[in-house]
Each structure stands twice: as C-alpha cells, then as structure tokens.
Amino acid sequence: MAELESEVQSEGKCDSIADRQSLFLNSENCKKYTCEPLVVISILDHHKRRTEKQTRVIGTLLGSEDLDGNILISNCFPLIHREEEDTVSVDSEFQKQMTALHHRMNSEERIVGWYATGDRIDYNCFEIHRTYDEECSNPVMLCVDTKLSGAKLSVKAYHAATISIDPAKPLVTRFESVPFALDASQAEKIGVDVSISGRPDDKDVFDSPSSIIPDIDSLQIALADLLRDVEDLDAYVDQVVKGTIPSDPSIGREIVHALSSIPHIDARTFDKMFANNVQDLLMVVYLSSLTQTQVAIANKIGHVL
C-alpha cells in the first residue's frame, strides 16, 4: 500500500492524537471490480508503443456498473501525459474528445477510473487521481506491473481513501486495494489463448503479424500440456502417499472427479478413435492447403489475362 509523503511526515502527530481520539477511514468504495482480458492486452500494447523517454504510460478506463454497484471494466484508451519527478500534466482536451467518441460507439460505457503501468505508486499518481475525481465518483486505479516484479504479470486495483480525525476534516489520502478479478467468457478465453500462442511471421520486425498455429500443432501442444499435468499429478500423489506433504481432501475430490469423467473404453478402441480423428484433421489441413494453392493460381491467371 502506497502512501503520500505528507502521511510519513505527520506520522508522529497522528499517533499522538490517536491516543485520545479514534481515526476515521473513508472507505466508501466497497465495490468489486472485474476486468475483461482485452483491456489488459490493450494496456500492454500501449506500454509497448511508448516513447524511449517514457518510463510508464497511463490511460482512461471505461466500464459499466451493475445493480449491485459492482464495476465491469470493459474498455480503455491511452492518454497523453508528460511526467517529471514531482510534476505531471495530462492532456484533458484529448481525453474529452476520446471519451465523446467512445460514448458515441457505446453509450453504456462511462469513465470508471484510470490505469498506469509499472510497479510503483508515487506522488504523481495522486495528482492524476485527483483529475479523475472530477470525471467520476470513486475512480479506480488499475496498476499493471509490466516489470514482472513477482515473476508474473500482476494486475491490481486501488482506490483513494482518506484518513481523518474528524470525518469533515480529511487528514491524509492513501491508496488501498479493492477486490479485483479478471473475467472472460469462453469465447474470449479462446481468443486470448490463440493470441498468446500465435507465431510472429517475422520475429525481427516490431508488431509483425502473427499466424495462427495449425490445428495439428495445437493438438500436439494440448497433448504435451496434458502429459505434463498428469506427471505433476502423479508426483503429487506419490508425495502424499509417502507422507512428504500433507494430504488435502479437496484436491483428492478434484482428482476423483477428473478420473471419473474419463469414458471407460479399452486402449485398442481409443487408439482407433484417436487415429480416425487425426486422419480427419490431416484431411482438413490438406484441403485448406489445396484451396489456398488453387486461389493463388487463379489470382495469377487473372492478373495475366
């Protein structure tokens, strides 16, 4: 949790007063936030296209609110800003134009907060957050750790909370974590998996188009992943049986459920079914390749004639 410098400077003062009076924490924002994966991909794309002088990028988050007051972050757009050590400036006119354009495309989306890349929250974040206080109530800050500090891509959500001795007299403001989760439909999960597993046509060219992995290669990757999971499961069960690690009944139930979902067929029948499916898949690959060749020949003949 990041805090303002003023909070650090007045720490002793707060402690002495707290001995006589209780502190009030303004935590009005108890909403839950969910984010679609394409928003994170757009943020990463924005970060990748930043200038050499930029250490991070910021942008506006768009979304909607359900009947329970929970927020779905469904869209975003980059924001032009200039940032120095203790100062930051935002192009508010550009934000107004982009917000108006997005509102014309989807009137249900509204500004719900902003995003920033990096692994730190500093004083400039509070200055940017104040500008979004004028756009919406309780804006959320989405922090995408592009530095992979925890050996993985971390996405966290924060909102600004005020601490005061008297509710009418705020003393200090700090960022606090709020409930956050990534939510994707089945179709979105498939699209994200295809995007991640795509192969760039030219690895040496920035933003080179990617080709979708052929079905036969996708099948091979899926079988390799399945084999790895089975080996990990086998190692886990062996450790539990030997008493190396404690048993977990919930994991045991999941293992039983997974095994019971496997159809009971003999190995010979399964091999025959698998071979037939592979042959069908190879036939589809062959026909698609043949079609591409025919189309290419037809196009060349058309140019000659």
Buried (B, 14 or more C-beta within 10 A) or exposed (E): EBBBEEBEEBEEEBEEBEEEEEEBEBEEBEBBBBBBBBBBBBBBEBBEEBEEEBEBBBBBBBBBBEEEEBBBBBBBBBBBBEBEEEEBEBEEEBBEEBBEEBBEEEEEBBBBBBBBBBBBBBBBBBBBBEBBEEBBEBBBBBBBBBEEEEEEEBBBBBBBBBBBBEEEEBBBBBBBEBEBEEEBEEEEEEBBEEEEEEEEEEEEEEEEEBEEBBEEEBBEEEEEEEEEEEEEBEEBBEEBEEEEEEEEEEEEEEEEEEEEEEEEEEEEEEEEEEEEEEEEBEEEBEEEEEEEEEEEEEEEEEEEE
